[in-house]
Amino acid sequence: MTNMLSRRELLRSVAAVAPLAVTARARVAAQPAQAQGAALQPLDASLLPRGVRARFVDNVNGIRRHVLEAGFEPAGGAAAARPLVILVHGYPELAYSWRKVMPPLAAAGYHVIAPDLRGYGRSGGTDVKFDDDMAPFRTLNEVTDMVALVSAFGYRSVAAIVGHDFGSPVSAWCSVVRPDIFRSTVLMSAPFAGTATLPFDTANHPDAQPPSPRADAIYDDLAKLSPPRKHYQRYYATREANDNMWHAPQGIHAFLRAYYHMKSADWKQNHPAPLAARTAGEWAKLPRYYVMDLDRGMAETVAAEMPDAAAIAANRWLPDAELRVYSGEYGRTGFQGGLEGYRTGASGRFTAEQQLFAGRTIDVPAMFIGGKSDWGVYQNPGALERMQKDACTKMVATHLVDGAGHWVQQEQPEAVSRLLIEFLNRTARA
């Protein structure tokens, strides 16, 4: 088996997703109705590129997991002879967000698995309510989810775990906690600034005792701006966020269209640049989808930037038929399962258990990929630099892709596929 892939083969693999926009429309319309039936089925094959299948895997850390899979064909014997690659999606996405890079990775010789995360799509946990216990959605349990998934497929280790957006910290923590399993890491769109630090050498130096913890003042400072503002992650941790987006005044499909548009390279106002500091004044430079008006929900925030019919018809990276996979799934489940991850972070309840890994670094080969038009690369000032210099001890490369905003693997799948394959060829057998 060889992992080399010619440019022609890569283009052919990416082109395999082209029929989606033509064939998916009627099938997508039927998805929500089908999902209301007694037994939820895997995502319909007509919605997926050739060579990618959907399936369920039962009892993965206590839930039924819906996954997309490519490269599952035997490769000179058992399927497990192929090195495994795990792709972890972000918010508000699904395993489906990896549909365009899975065929090229499979063609390069890898077994590729993209799960719907806990609480998303057709995996377990989508029935969670705001008042339910958020503990199953904490970071270290998300890591356990990934470890259990790898084991369920009969692997002892993974060539790479690749995470986008919310999937980036999940993937980073996988390599912090279990580097024996996750042998390399690719982080996308959200830099990982590192693990916690603990007070050091304070026992015999009372003057060196750290100050008592206090509330992060930046959120109060944002509310004092003119106009008053709020950070989207804190908004996502509120009771009203799910209802605002699930029952958006413009409808969930139009809401998602505007949301994806506004965070993409198609929205011409996206000209990201590093911020000087983590202050309300610097954060106010971020677009409204990051630092929102205090009196608006996300549905109202993005509504004003809804692309017109001509722009929607011209969209090639997310045609309307493909967008309906997202709106169909979120229309059925709502967003609370995905929002639970933001709630666990905002609560501070699970900070102590993460301190077990204070000072740990990512010591496996790592790479970062972002879009040149993505503010997510810079919203946490200094995080990109700390990731490159301190958090990852074997940082191979950082790439900011032309023509991509936040949804880099969907907006520029050929470039992302090429970068991933080059990284894997360099590190998977090292």
ChimeraX attribute file (.defattr): number of C-alpha atoms within 10 A of each C-alpha:
attribute: neighborCount
match mode: 1-to-1
recipient: residues
	/A:1	10
	/A:2	9
	/A:3	17
	/A:4	14
	/A:5	18
	/A:6	10
	/A:7	11
	/A:8	9
	/A:9	14
	/A:10	22
	/A:11	16
	/A:12	14
	/A:13	25
	/A:14	20
	/A:15	16
	/A:16	18
	/A:17	19
	/A:18	15
	/A:19	14
	/A:20	17
	/A:21	17
	/A:22	12
	/A:23	15
	/A:24	20
	/A:25	18
	/A:26	12
	/A:27	16
	/A:28	24
	/A:29	15
	/A:30	12
	/A:31	20
	/A:32	17
	/A:33	11
	/A:34	13
	/A:35	18
	/A:36	10
	/A:37	9
	/A:38	7
	/A:39	8
	/A:40	12
	/A:41	15
	/A:42	16
	/A:43	24
	/A:44	15
	/A:45	14
	/A:46	16
	/A:47	26
	/A:48	23
	/A:49	21
	/A:50	17
	/A:51	17
	/A:52	21
	/A:53	20
	/A:54	21
	/A:55	16
	/A:56	17
	/A:57	15
	/A:58	15
	/A:59	13
	/A:60	19
	/A:61	18
	/A:62	12
	/A:63	15
	/A:64	16
	/A:65	25
	/A:66	25
	/A:67	24
	/A:68	24
	/A:69	22
	/A:70	25
	/A:71	26
	/A:72	20
	/A:73	14
	/A:74	12
	/A:75	15
	/A:76	9
	/A:77	9
	/A:78	10
	/A:79	17
	/A:80	16
	/A:81	15
	/A:82	23
	/A:83	20
	/A:84	27
	/A:85	28
	/A:86	23
	/A:87	25
	/A:88	29
	/A:89	27
	/A:90	24
	/A:91	16
	/A:92	17
	/A:93	23
	/A:94	25
	/A:95	23
	/A:96	23
	/A:97	24
	/A:98	22
	/A:99	25
	/A:100	27
	/A:101	27
	/A:102	31
	/A:103	27
	/A:104	29
	/A:105	24
	/A:106	25
	/A:107	20
	/A:108	24
	/A:109	21
	/A:110	28
	/A:111	26
	/A:112	25
	/A:113	27
	/A:114	24
	/A:115	28
	/A:116	23
	/A:117	29
	/A:118	25
	/A:119	25
	/A:120	30
	/A:121	30
	/A:122	27
	/A:123	22
	/A:124	21
	/A:125	22
	/A:126	20
	/A:127	13
	/A:128	18
	/A:129	14
	/A:130	16
	/A:131	7
	/A:132	10
	/A:133	11
	/A:134	18
	/A:135	15
	/A:136	19
	/A:137	24
	/A:138	20
	/A:139	21
	/A:140	18
	/A:141	15
	/A:142	21
	/A:143	22
	/A:144	16
	/A:145	22
	/A:146	23
	/A:147	21
	/A:148	16
	/A:149	22
	/A:150	21
	/A:151	14
	/A:152	15
	/A:153	13
	/A:154	11
	/A:155	15
	/A:156	13
	/A:157	18
	/A:158	21
	/A:159	22
	/A:160	28
	/A:161	27
	/A:162	26
	/A:163	25
	/A:164	30
	/A:165	23
	/A:166	21
	/A:167	23
	/A:168	26
	/A:169	23
	/A:170	27
	/A:171	29
	/A:172	30
	/A:173	26
	/A:174	27
	/A:175	25
	/A:176	23
	/A:177	19
	/A:178	15
	/A:179	18
	/A:180	14
	/A:181	19
	/A:182	29
	/A:183	22
	/A:184	28
	/A:185	34
	/A:186	25
	/A:187	26
	/A:188	34
	/A:189	28
	/A:190	27
	/A:191	28
	/A:192	25
	/A:193	22
	/A:194	21
	/A:195	19
	/A:196	14
	/A:197	12
	/A:198	12
	/A:199	9
	/A:200	9
	/A:201	10
	/A:202	11
	/A:203	10
	/A:204	8
	/A:205	8
	/A:206	9
	/A:207	8
	/A:208	12
	/A:209	13
	/A:210	11
	/A:211	6
	/A:212	5
	/A:213	6
	/A:214	6
	/A:215	7
	/A:216	8
	/A:217	10
	/A:218	16
	/A:219	15
	/A:220	14
	/A:221	15
	/A:222	23
	/A:223	16
	/A:224	14
	/A:225	15
	/A:226	9
	/A:227	12
	/A:228	16
	/A:229	24
	/A:230	26
	/A:231	22
	/A:232	19
	/A:233	16
	/A:234	16
	/A:235	23
	/A:236	22
	/A:237	21
	/A:238	15
	/A:239	15
	/A:240	12
	/A:241	19
	/A:242	23
	/A:243	14
	/A:244	17
	/A:245	23
	/A:246	22
	/A:247	14
	/A:248	19
	/A:249	13
	/A:250	14
	/A:251	14
	/A:252	22
	/A:253	20
	/A:254	19
	/A:255	24
	/A:256	25
	/A:257	23
	/A:258	22
	/A:259	20
	/A:260	22
	/A:261	24
	/A:262	25
	/A:263	24
	/A:264	25
	/A:265	23
	/A:266	18
	/A:267	17
	/A:268	11
	/A:269	12
	/A:270	18
	/A:271	14
	/A:272	19
	/A:273	15
	/A:274	14
	/A:275	17
	/A:276	13
	/A:277	13
	/A:278	13
	/A:279	15
	/A:280	21
	/A:281	15
	/A:282	14
	/A:283	22
	/A:284	20
	/A:285	14
	/A:286	21
	/A:287	16
	/A:288	17
	/A:289	17
	/A:290	22
	/A:291	23
	/A:292	24
	/A:293	22
	/A:294	17
	/A:295	11
	/A:296	14
	/A:297	21
	/A:298	22
	/A:299	25
	/A:300	18
	/A:301	19
	/A:302	23
	/A:303	19
	/A:304	10
	/A:305	14
	/A:306	20
	/A:307	17
	/A:308	9
	/A:309	8
	/A:310	8
	/A:311	12
	/A:312	15
	/A:313	12
	/A:314	11
	/A:315	13
	/A:316	13
	/A:317	18
	/A:318	19
	/A:319	16
	/A:320	18
	/A:321	19
	/A:322	21
	/A:323	19
	/A:324	23
	/A:325	24
	/A:326	22
	/A:327	24
	/A:328	21
	/A:329	21
	/A:330	25
	/A:331	18
	/A:332	18
	/A:333	21
	/A:334	24
	/A:335	26
	/A:336	27
	/A:337	26
	/A:338	26
	/A:339	24
	/A:340	26
	/A:341	24
	/A:342	23
	/A:343	24
	/A:344	20
	/A:345	17
	/A:346	16
	/A:347	12
	/A:348	9
	/A:349	13
	/A:350	15
	/A:351	14
	/A:352	11
	/A:353	11
	/A:354	15
	/A:355	14
	/A:356	14
	/A:357	16
	/A:358	14
	/A:359	12
	/A:360	17
	/A:361	21
	/A:362	26
	/A:363	17
	/A:364	20
	/A:365	24
	/A:366	27
	/A:367	22
	/A:368	27
	/A:369	24
	/A:370	28
	/A:371	26
	/A:372	23
	/A:373	27
	/A:374	26
	/A:375	24
	/A:376	20
	/A:377	27
	/A:378	20
	/A:379	24
	/A:380	19
	/A:381	18
	/A:382	17
	/A:383	18
	/A:384	20
	/A:385	14
	/A:386	15
	/A:387	21
	/A:388	21
	/A:389	13
	/A:390	14
	/A:391	24
	/A:392	24
	/A:393	15
	/A:394	17
	/A:395	20
	/A:396	16
	/A:397	14
	/A:398	16
	/A:399	14
	/A:400	18
	/A:401	20
	/A:402	15
	/A:403	15
	/A:404	23
	/A:405	32
	/A:406	26
	/A:407	26
	/A:408	28
	/A:409	26
	/A:410	21
	/A:411	24
	/A:412	19
	/A:413	22
	/A:414	20
	/A:415	16
	/A:416	21
	/A:417	23
	/A:418	19
	/A:419	18
	/A:420	20
	/A:421	23
	/A:422	15
	/A:423	20
	/A:424	25
	/A:425	17
	/A:426	12
	/A:427	18
	/A:428	19
	/A:429	9
	/A:430	8
